[in-house]
Amino acid sequence: MPPLNILIKPVSGACNLRCRYCFYTDVAEKRIQQNYGIMTEETLDVIVRKALEYGDSYVGFAFQGGEPTIAGLDFYRRLMELEAKYNRKGLRIGNAIQTNGILIDAEWARFFAENQFLVGLSLDGPKEIHDLNRIDFRDKGSYNQVMKTVHLFNQYHVEYNILSVVSKLVARHIEQVYNFFMKQGFSYLQFIPCLDGLGEEPGQNPYSLTPQVYGDCLKRLFDLWYRDIQKGRRISIRMFDNILQILLGMRPESCDMNGYCTANMIIEADGSVYPCDFYVIDQWKTGSILEQDIAELLQGEKAQAFTEVSHAIALQCRECEYFGVCRGGCRRHYEPIDGAITGENYFCPAYREFYQATLPRFCELAQRIKAGV
């Protein structure tokens, strides 16, 4: 059995920021019930118990929002108690959390370090870039608070990576963003392309990416990353790491590079389950962790229907010279989808341009890794 990874939204879409590009606010607004409140300890108990009964090698619990720290530190202390209580088979357990960093203090940092949480910290770059879109209720930027959290994480030796949403502004200033991250000593980076609203025509918002802007950004980012590798400095960029994994004959870790969707376990605060974080909407609810077992939720009719929609990606992309490494990209970038995927990925021109410019150097790096150089 493959590892079991569960993504939990303990406070639904509740957040203490009002980021202009927040995809989950848009997703929640598409549901009949937009917010499911804060997860009860009873629901958390069921999730942990069923996951550790079902898993047979590794179980990962990841927490996201909204802003998952709103649930409070005692919620996560209880998580640790439940994992100890129900891990009767001695499975390996991983815990992760994605946070905007606003509520983090020394107590949080100490807890993450002591319990070996992997923390994703949202930071879009230097102050003038980060503060444009990552704002609070008063339209004030959050940069200063996030950087205080960076210092706490460094002080307490928290394992963390940086997640940067690639808006139009970030894309156009990717050198400034990357160099800022290098100056801060960050070694693990994720660059996530900004999403427009589900069902919207893409590219129309002030923060929106266009294929041309995104493709140019990826090429420039690769040049910076490759330059550092040539100098002996290896920086982990998730997308680039996954490309190397594919070239080395390994399965990519990122689901958007598999060439098809799988049904995942995304659990909302009330216990409702969905197959993908981008589709936590009524149409794709697969059931409830409170009422069904994990096998049924992962393999049921609704879960299978979700995966079948993505099968058209391989059929229409297989003639592309870059399909073997690109694999069509994320289903979300084919929206709007009317029952089946018929068009091309919105960022397809960007990926073609990117791979044309970089694939020979990726192959060279893969050969160096094989040779142990």
C-alpha beads as a LAMMPS data file, in Angstrom:
LAMMPS data file: protein, C-alpha beads

373 atoms
372 bonds

1 atom types
1 bond types

-500.0 500.0 xlo xhi
-500.0 500.0 ylo yhi
-500.0 500.0 zlo zhi

Masses

1 110.0

Atoms # bond

1 1 1 0.000 0.000 0.000
2 1 1 1.374 3.463 -0.857
3 1 1 1.884 6.052 1.886
4 1 1 -1.309 7.683 3.123
5 1 1 -1.301 11.478 3.114
6 1 1 -4.204 13.434 4.555
7 1 1 -4.731 17.188 4.211
8 1 1 -6.853 18.629 7.023
9 1 1 -8.541 22.044 7.146
10 1 1 -9.096 22.469 10.886
11 1 1 -10.661 25.950 10.636
12 1 1 -12.188 25.590 7.178
13 1 1 -11.482 28.791 5.225
14 1 1 -11.141 31.097 8.249
15 1 1 -8.074 33.330 8.015
16 1 1 -6.540 36.370 9.662
17 1 1 -5.353 37.712 6.298
18 1 1 -7.259 38.758 3.203
19 1 1 -4.816 37.881 0.445
20 1 1 -6.075 39.284 -2.822
21 1 1 -5.431 36.068 -4.752
22 1 1 -6.653 33.509 -2.174
23 1 1 -7.921 30.519 -4.138
24 1 1 -9.631 28.930 -1.143
25 1 1 -11.860 31.920 -0.486
26 1 1 -13.078 31.537 -4.050
27 1 1 -13.555 27.772 -3.673
28 1 1 -15.495 28.146 -0.409
29 1 1 -17.828 30.694 -1.985
30 1 1 -18.843 28.043 -4.526
31 1 1 -20.300 25.811 -1.749
32 1 1 -23.759 25.976 -0.203
33 1 1 -22.053 26.187 3.205
34 1 1 -18.990 28.366 2.869
35 1 1 -17.411 27.841 6.284
36 1 1 -17.555 24.751 8.500
37 1 1 -16.183 26.372 11.643
38 1 1 -13.431 24.895 13.786
39 1 1 -12.853 21.150 13.840
40 1 1 -13.811 19.446 17.082
41 1 1 -11.443 17.174 18.951
42 1 1 -13.937 14.360 18.366
43 1 1 -13.567 14.754 14.595
44 1 1 -9.786 14.924 14.887
45 1 1 -9.902 11.742 16.983
46 1 1 -11.797 9.902 14.226
47 1 1 -9.389 11.099 11.534
48 1 1 -6.263 10.015 13.397
49 1 1 -7.742 6.683 14.495
50 1 1 -8.986 5.709 11.027
51 1 1 -5.804 6.863 9.309
52 1 1 -3.525 4.868 11.590
53 1 1 -5.773 1.804 11.346
54 1 1 -5.753 2.024 7.531
55 1 1 -2.087 2.874 6.935
56 1 1 0.542 0.171 6.772
57 1 1 3.864 2.010 6.346
58 1 1 3.598 5.791 6.535
59 1 1 0.834 8.257 7.380
60 1 1 1.220 11.982 6.828
61 1 1 -1.030 14.604 8.383
62 1 1 -0.850 18.076 6.820
63 1 1 -2.791 21.098 8.020
64 1 1 -3.850 23.963 5.823
65 1 1 -6.549 26.607 5.660
66 1 1 -7.541 29.252 5.663
67 1 1 -5.003 29.691 8.422
68 1 1 -4.684 26.451 10.442
69 1 1 -2.985 28.037 13.470
70 1 1 -6.328 29.695 14.296
71 1 1 -7.309 26.288 15.724
72 1 1 -4.906 27.016 18.599
73 1 1 -1.828 25.239 19.866
74 1 1 -3.846 22.955 22.151
75 1 1 -5.476 21.445 19.037
76 1 1 -2.068 20.289 17.815
77 1 1 -0.994 19.128 21.249
78 1 1 -4.078 16.939 21.198
79 1 1 -3.028 15.684 17.759
80 1 1 0.244 14.441 19.219
81 1 1 -1.621 12.637 22.022
82 1 1 -3.953 10.947 19.527
83 1 1 -1.077 9.833 17.308
84 1 1 0.614 8.230 20.305
85 1 1 -2.658 6.614 21.380
86 1 1 -3.632 5.089 18.023
87 1 1 -0.283 4.224 16.454
88 1 1 -0.555 0.625 17.555
89 1 1 1.282 -0.664 14.471
90 1 1 4.300 1.572 14.987
91 1 1 3.892 3.376 11.664
92 1 1 6.070 6.260 10.578
93 1 1 4.109 9.490 10.996
94 1 1 4.818 12.866 9.444
95 1 1 3.211 16.149 10.446
96 1 1 3.202 19.310 8.364
97 1 1 1.459 22.664 8.433
98 1 1 1.133 25.543 5.966
99 1 1 0.940 28.923 7.701
100 1 1 1.011 32.629 6.960
101 1 1 3.081 33.023 10.137
102 1 1 0.961 35.743 11.710
103 1 1 0.150 33.949 14.983
104 1 1 3.500 32.267 15.493
105 1 1 5.299 33.035 18.748
106 1 1 8.088 31.299 20.659
107 1 1 5.681 28.699 22.063
108 1 1 4.529 27.689 18.587
109 1 1 8.095 27.579 17.284
110 1 1 9.242 25.417 20.189
111 1 1 6.313 23.035 19.635
112 1 1 7.075 22.647 15.915
113 1 1 10.728 21.954 16.614
114 1 1 10.137 19.486 19.427
115 1 1 7.536 17.550 17.434
116 1 1 9.391 17.648 14.121
117 1 1 6.718 19.453 12.133
118 1 1 7.624 20.455 8.602
119 1 1 6.321 24.003 8.220
120 1 1 5.491 25.758 4.981
121 1 1 5.719 29.512 5.471
122 1 1 4.038 31.811 2.959
123 1 1 6.300 34.638 1.800
124 1 1 6.149 36.233 -1.637
125 1 1 9.453 38.094 -1.522
126 1 1 10.769 41.399 -0.154
127 1 1 8.410 43.806 1.601
128 1 1 7.317 45.851 -1.408
129 1 1 6.332 42.695 -3.292
130 1 1 4.928 40.610 -0.431
131 1 1 2.772 43.435 0.959
132 1 1 0.957 44.147 -2.289
133 1 1 -1.253 41.040 -2.127
134 1 1 -0.759 39.483 1.322
135 1 1 -2.769 41.974 3.381
136 1 1 -4.870 41.953 6.556
137 1 1 -8.372 43.257 7.299
138 1 1 -7.069 46.830 7.314
139 1 1 -5.317 46.453 3.958
140 1 1 -1.986 46.450 5.762
141 1 1 0.831 44.218 4.565
142 1 1 1.990 41.236 6.610
143 1 1 5.707 41.201 5.728
144 1 1 7.038 42.407 9.079
145 1 1 5.085 39.761 10.996
146 1 1 6.232 36.985 8.654
147 1 1 9.869 37.979 9.042
148 1 1 9.525 37.844 12.829
149 1 1 8.362 34.253 12.356
150 1 1 11.393 33.536 10.152
151 1 1 13.661 34.667 12.972
152 1 1 11.777 32.502 15.491
153 1 1 12.015 29.453 13.222
154 1 1 15.742 29.983 12.847
155 1 1 16.171 30.506 16.584
156 1 1 14.313 27.306 17.507
157 1 1 15.628 25.258 14.547
158 1 1 12.208 24.635 13.019
159 1 1 12.321 22.721 9.732
160 1 1 10.576 24.979 7.213
161 1 1 10.338 25.872 3.564
162 1 1 9.115 28.981 1.788
163 1 1 5.997 28.997 -0.359
164 1 1 5.756 31.900 -2.772
165 1 1 2.637 32.514 -4.850
166 1 1 3.726 33.574 -8.329
167 1 1 1.499 36.523 -9.104
168 1 1 2.110 38.805 -12.056
169 1 1 4.238 41.041 -9.821
170 1 1 6.365 38.167 -8.497
171 1 1 6.849 36.805 -12.026
172 1 1 8.038 40.121 -13.388
173 1 1 10.487 40.578 -10.508
174 1 1 11.614 36.971 -10.070
175 1 1 15.320 37.941 -9.890
176 1 1 14.588 40.312 -7.011
177 1 1 12.511 37.665 -5.235
178 1 1 15.062 34.878 -5.719
179 1 1 18.000 37.036 -4.651
180 1 1 16.064 38.135 -1.565
181 1 1 15.443 34.501 -0.641
182 1 1 19.127 33.701 -1.129
183 1 1 20.118 36.641 1.093
184 1 1 17.848 35.244 3.815
185 1 1 19.536 31.848 3.544
186 1 1 16.423 29.960 2.404
187 1 1 17.273 26.631 0.776
188 1 1 13.837 25.076 0.198
189 1 1 11.435 26.961 -2.054
190 1 1 8.069 26.382 -3.673
191 1 1 6.807 28.689 -6.387
192 1 1 3.071 28.165 -6.926
193 1 1 1.403 29.791 -9.948
194 1 1 -1.396 32.114 -8.927
195 1 1 -4.908 30.819 -9.607
196 1 1 -7.839 32.756 -10.973
197 1 1 -11.323 31.948 -9.715
198 1 1 -12.822 28.534 -10.481
199 1 1 -14.752 28.880 -13.735
200 1 1 -13.370 32.354 -14.503
201 1 1 -11.634 33.222 -17.724
202 1 1 -7.985 33.267 -16.638
203 1 1 -5.688 36.243 -16.880
204 1 1 -8.197 38.992 -16.083
205 1 1 -7.292 39.966 -12.501
206 1 1 -4.578 42.482 -11.525
207 1 1 -2.541 39.661 -9.984
208 1 1 -3.203 37.136 -12.775
209 1 1 -0.504 35.343 -14.695
210 1 1 -0.526 35.050 -18.462
211 1 1 1.280 32.205 -20.235
212 1 1 3.843 34.629 -21.642
213 1 1 4.626 36.194 -18.252
214 1 1 4.767 32.810 -16.490
215 1 1 6.922 31.164 -19.145
216 1 1 9.398 34.028 -19.046
217 1 1 9.451 33.836 -15.233
218 1 1 10.202 30.099 -15.224
219 1 1 13.088 30.494 -17.656
220 1 1 14.663 33.305 -15.651
221 1 1 14.160 31.414 -12.396
222 1 1 15.835 28.353 -13.868
223 1 1 18.817 30.435 -15.018
224 1 1 19.290 31.748 -11.471
225 1 1 18.948 28.274 -9.968
226 1 1 21.270 26.676 -12.538
227 1 1 23.859 29.432 -12.013
228 1 1 23.902 28.654 -8.282
229 1 1 24.257 24.929 -8.925
230 1 1 27.253 25.611 -11.159
231 1 1 28.764 27.537 -8.256
232 1 1 28.218 24.595 -5.903
233 1 1 25.132 25.954 -4.161
234 1 1 22.163 23.591 -4.397
235 1 1 18.780 25.189 -3.789
236 1 1 15.654 23.026 -3.695
237 1 1 12.881 24.363 -5.935
238 1 1 10.019 21.900 -5.834
239 1 1 9.065 22.021 -9.520
240 1 1 12.669 21.646 -10.666
241 1 1 13.313 18.817 -8.196
242 1 1 10.312 16.959 -9.615
243 1 1 11.555 17.370 -13.174
244 1 1 14.855 15.809 -12.157
245 1 1 13.007 12.962 -10.450
246 1 1 11.166 12.222 -13.697
247 1 1 14.388 12.302 -15.723
248 1 1 15.956 9.904 -13.221
249 1 1 13.100 7.434 -13.705
250 1 1 11.425 8.182 -10.404
251 1 1 7.803 9.002 -9.722
252 1 1 7.342 12.746 -9.184
253 1 1 6.281 13.826 -5.723
254 1 1 4.041 16.639 -7.022
255 1 1 0.629 15.412 -8.183
256 1 1 0.410 17.896 -11.074
257 1 1 3.320 16.117 -12.783
258 1 1 1.814 12.618 -12.775
259 1 1 -0.203 13.162 -15.963
260 1 1 -3.493 12.281 -14.280
261 1 1 -5.399 13.008 -11.089
262 1 1 -5.713 10.701 -8.141
263 1 1 -8.326 10.934 -5.404
264 1 1 -6.734 12.387 -2.302
265 1 1 -8.002 12.886 1.233
266 1 1 -8.844 16.544 1.816
267 1 1 -10.849 16.805 5.031
268 1 1 -12.838 19.915 5.894
269 1 1 -13.518 20.997 9.485
270 1 1 -16.825 19.099 9.692
271 1 1 -15.278 15.838 8.445
272 1 1 -16.397 16.195 4.826
273 1 1 -13.918 14.651 2.377
274 1 1 -12.901 15.845 -1.100
275 1 1 -10.424 14.478 -3.672
276 1 1 -8.393 17.665 -4.278
277 1 1 -7.672 20.920 -2.474
278 1 1 -8.642 22.867 -5.606
279 1 1 -12.065 21.167 -5.714
280 1 1 -13.421 21.339 -2.167
281 1 1 -16.869 22.007 -3.574
282 1 1 -20.226 20.272 -3.192
283 1 1 -19.984 18.647 -6.632
284 1 1 -16.901 16.638 -5.632
285 1 1 -17.627 15.747 -2.026
286 1 1 -16.782 12.056 -1.700
287 1 1 -18.317 11.533 1.731
288 1 1 -17.499 12.019 5.403
289 1 1 -14.677 10.596 7.501
290 1 1 -17.196 10.383 10.361
291 1 1 -19.430 7.985 8.430
292 1 1 -17.220 6.045 6.012
293 1 1 -13.898 4.259 6.066
294 1 1 -10.866 5.518 4.178
295 1 1 -10.905 2.801 1.514
296 1 1 -14.439 3.753 0.506
297 1 1 -13.585 7.452 0.406
298 1 1 -10.539 6.870 -1.778
299 1 1 -12.081 4.312 -4.099
300 1 1 -15.783 5.196 -4.195
301 1 1 -17.830 6.186 -7.223
302 1 1 -17.362 9.940 -6.774
303 1 1 -13.605 9.583 -6.279
304 1 1 -13.311 7.466 -9.417
305 1 1 -15.375 9.957 -11.395
306 1 1 -13.004 12.725 -10.343
307 1 1 -9.930 10.853 -11.572
308 1 1 -11.577 9.873 -14.872
309 1 1 -11.995 13.497 -15.937
310 1 1 -8.217 13.906 -16.099
311 1 1 -7.594 10.899 -18.330
312 1 1 -8.111 13.059 -21.429
313 1 1 -4.928 14.996 -20.615
314 1 1 -2.638 12.188 -21.755
315 1 1 -4.672 11.559 -24.904
316 1 1 -4.419 15.113 -26.161
317 1 1 -0.858 15.811 -24.996
318 1 1 0.918 12.594 -25.933
319 1 1 2.146 13.909 -29.310
320 1 1 3.951 16.814 -27.653
321 1 1 7.732 16.368 -27.547
322 1 1 7.761 17.472 -23.912
323 1 1 4.933 15.266 -22.663
324 1 1 7.307 12.750 -21.097
325 1 1 8.474 15.345 -18.582
326 1 1 5.576 17.835 -18.539
327 1 1 2.731 15.267 -18.548
328 1 1 0.089 17.887 -19.175
329 1 1 0.198 19.750 -15.888
330 1 1 -2.511 20.360 -13.305
331 1 1 -6.148 19.731 -14.162
332 1 1 -7.071 23.032 -12.490
333 1 1 -5.343 24.893 -15.326
334 1 1 -7.755 23.368 -17.834
335 1 1 -10.745 25.157 -16.326
336 1 1 -13.454 25.876 -17.181
337 1 1 -14.199 22.173 -17.683
338 1 1 -17.657 21.173 -18.869
339 1 1 -17.821 17.504 -17.958
340 1 1 -14.542 16.605 -19.681
341 1 1 -11.158 18.143 -20.451
342 1 1 -11.195 19.258 -24.065
343 1 1 -8.856 22.253 -24.303
344 1 1 -5.188 22.654 -23.480
345 1 1 -3.607 23.663 -20.205
346 1 1 -3.761 27.454 -19.857
347 1 1 -0.014 27.497 -19.242
348 1 1 0.818 25.097 -22.094
349 1 1 2.615 27.812 -24.134
350 1 1 4.620 28.714 -21.020
351 1 1 5.679 25.103 -20.435
352 1 1 6.679 24.575 -24.066
353 1 1 8.858 27.673 -23.994
354 1 1 10.318 26.691 -20.626
355 1 1 11.227 23.125 -21.573
356 1 1 12.629 24.185 -24.930
357 1 1 15.004 26.540 -23.125
358 1 1 15.940 24.337 -20.170
359 1 1 15.510 20.615 -20.882
360 1 1 19.068 20.012 -22.163
361 1 1 20.457 21.468 -18.937
362 1 1 18.012 19.441 -16.841
363 1 1 19.219 16.299 -18.644
364 1 1 22.825 17.287 -17.991
365 1 1 22.061 17.713 -14.268
366 1 1 20.286 14.344 -14.180
367 1 1 23.355 12.686 -15.713
368 1 1 25.565 14.350 -13.114
369 1 1 23.331 13.050 -10.327
370 1 1 23.486 9.522 -11.796
371 1 1 27.256 9.775 -11.921
372 1 1 27.378 10.987 -8.344
373 1 1 29.011 14.268 -9.351

Bonds

1 1 1 2
2 1 2 3
3 1 3 4
4 1 4 5
5 1 5 6
6 1 6 7
7 1 7 8
8 1 8 9
9 1 9 10
10 1 10 11
11 1 11 12
12 1 12 13
13 1 13 14
14 1 14 15
15 1 15 16
16 1 16 17
17 1 17 18
18 1 18 19
19 1 19 20
20 1 20 21
21 1 21 22
22 1 22 23
23 1 23 24
24 1 24 25
25 1 25 26
26 1 26 27
27 1 27 28
28 1 28 29
29 1 29 30
30 1 30 31
31 1 31 32
32 1 32 33
33 1 33 34
34 1 34 35
35 1 35 36
36 1 36 37
37 1 37 38
38 1 38 39
39 1 39 40
40 1 40 41
41 1 41 42
42 1 42 43
43 1 43 44
44 1 44 45
45 1 45 46
46 1 46 47
47 1 47 48
48 1 48 49
49 1 49 50
50 1 50 51
51 1 51 52
52 1 52 53
53 1 53 54
54 1 54 55
55 1 55 56
56 1 56 57
57 1 57 58
58 1 58 59
59 1 59 60
60 1 60 61
61 1 61 62
62 1 62 63
63 1 63 64
64 1 64 65
65 1 65 66
66 1 66 67
67 1 67 68
68 1 68 69
69 1 69 70
70 1 70 71
71 1 71 72
72 1 72 73
73 1 73 74
74 1 74 75
75 1 75 76
76 1 76 77
77 1 77 78
78 1 78 79
79 1 79 80
80 1 80 81
81 1 81 82
82 1 82 83
83 1 83 84
84 1 84 85
85 1 85 86
86 1 86 87
87 1 87 88
88 1 88 89
89 1 89 90
90 1 90 91
91 1 91 92
92 1 92 93
93 1 93 94
94 1 94 95
95 1 95 96
96 1 96 97
97 1 97 98
98 1 98 99
99 1 99 100
100 1 100 101
101 1 101 102
102 1 102 103
103 1 103 104
104 1 104 105
105 1 105 106
106 1 106 107
107 1 107 108
108 1 108 109
109 1 109 110
110 1 110 111
111 1 111 112
112 1 112 113
113 1 113 114
114 1 114 115
115 1 115 116
116 1 116 117
117 1 117 118
118 1 118 119
119 1 119 120
120 1 120 121
121 1 121 122
122 1 122 123
123 1 123 124
124 1 124 125
125 1 125 126
126 1 126 127
127 1 127 128
128 1 128 129
129 1 129 130
130 1 130 131
131 1 131 132
132 1 132 133
133 1 133 134
134 1 134 135
135 1 135 136
136 1 136 137
137 1 137 138
138 1 138 139
139 1 139 140
140 1 140 141
141 1 141 142
142 1 142 143
143 1 143 144
144 1 144 145
145 1 145 146
146 1 146 147
147 1 147 148
148 1 148 149
149 1 149 150
150 1 150 151
151 1 151 152
152 1 152 153
153 1 153 154
154 1 154 155
155 1 155 156
156 1 156 157
157 1 157 158
158 1 158 159
159 1 159 160
160 1 160 161
161 1 161 162
162 1 162 163
163 1 163 164
164 1 164 165
165 1 165 166
166 1 166 167
167 1 167 168
168 1 168 169
169 1 169 170
170 1 170 171
171 1 171 172
172 1 172 173
173 1 173 174
174 1 174 175
175 1 175 176
176 1 176 177
177 1 177 178
178 1 178 179
179 1 179 180
180 1 180 181
181 1 181 182
182 1 182 183
183 1 183 184
184 1 184 185
185 1 185 186
186 1 186 187
187 1 187 188
188 1 188 189
189 1 189 190
190 1 190 191
191 1 191 192
192 1 192 193
193 1 193 194
194 1 194 195
195 1 195 196
196 1 196 197
197 1 197 198
198 1 198 199
199 1 199 200
200 1 200 201
201 1 201 202
202 1 202 203
203 1 203 204
204 1 204 205
205 1 205 206
206 1 206 207
207 1 207 208
208 1 208 209
209 1 209 210
210 1 210 211
211 1 211 212
212 1 212 213
213 1 213 214
214 1 214 215
215 1 215 216
216 1 216 217
217 1 217 218
218 1 218 219
219 1 219 220
220 1 220 221
221 1 221 222
222 1 222 223
223 1 223 224
224 1 224 225
225 1 225 226
226 1 226 227
227 1 227 228
228 1 228 229
229 1 229 230
230 1 230 231
231 1 231 232
232 1 232 233
233 1 233 234
234 1 234 235
235 1 235 236
236 1 236 237
237 1 237 238
238 1 238 239
239 1 239 240
240 1 240 241
241 1 241 242
242 1 242 243
243 1 243 244
244 1 244 245
245 1 245 246
246 1 246 247
247 1 247 248
248 1 248 249
249 1 249 250
250 1 250 251
251 1 251 252
252 1 252 253
253 1 253 254
254 1 254 255
255 1 255 256
256 1 256 257
257 1 257 258
258 1 258 259
259 1 259 260
260 1 260 261
261 1 261 262
262 1 262 263
263 1 263 264
264 1 264 265
265 1 265 266
266 1 266 267
267 1 267 268
268 1 268 269
269 1 269 270
270 1 270 271
271 1 271 272
272 1 272 273
273 1 273 274
274 1 274 275
275 1 275 276
276 1 276 277
277 1 277 278
278 1 278 279
279 1 279 280
280 1 280 281
281 1 281 282
282 1 282 283
283 1 283 284
284 1 284 285
285 1 285 286
286 1 286 287
287 1 287 288
288 1 288 289
289 1 289 290
290 1 290 291
291 1 291 292
292 1 292 293
293 1 293 294
294 1 294 295
295 1 295 296
296 1 296 297
297 1 297 298
298 1 298 299
299 1 299 300
300 1 300 301
301 1 301 302
302 1 302 303
303 1 303 304
304 1 304 305
305 1 305 306
306 1 306 307
307 1 307 308
308 1 308 309
309 1 309 310
310 1 310 311
311 1 311 312
312 1 312 313
313 1 313 314
314 1 314 315
315 1 315 316
316 1 316 317
317 1 317 318
318 1 318 319
319 1 319 320
320 1 320 321
321 1 321 322
322 1 322 323
323 1 323 324
324 1 324 325
325 1 325 326
326 1 326 327
327 1 327 328
328 1 328 329
329 1 329 330
330 1 330 331
331 1 331 332
332 1 332 333
333 1 333 334
334 1 334 335
335 1 335 336
336 1 336 337
337 1 337 338
338 1 338 339
339 1 339 340
340 1 340 341
341 1 341 342
342 1 342 343
343 1 343 344
344 1 344 345
345 1 345 346
346 1 346 347
347 1 347 348
348 1 348 349
349 1 349 350
350 1 350 351
351 1 351 352
352 1 352 353
353 1 353 354
354 1 354 355
355 1 355 356
356 1 356 357
357 1 357 358
358 1 358 359
359 1 359 360
360 1 360 361
361 1 361 362
362 1 362 363
363 1 363 364
364 1 364 365
365 1 365 366
366 1 366 367
367 1 367 368
368 1 368 369
369 1 369 370
370 1 370 371
371 1 371 372
372 1 372 373
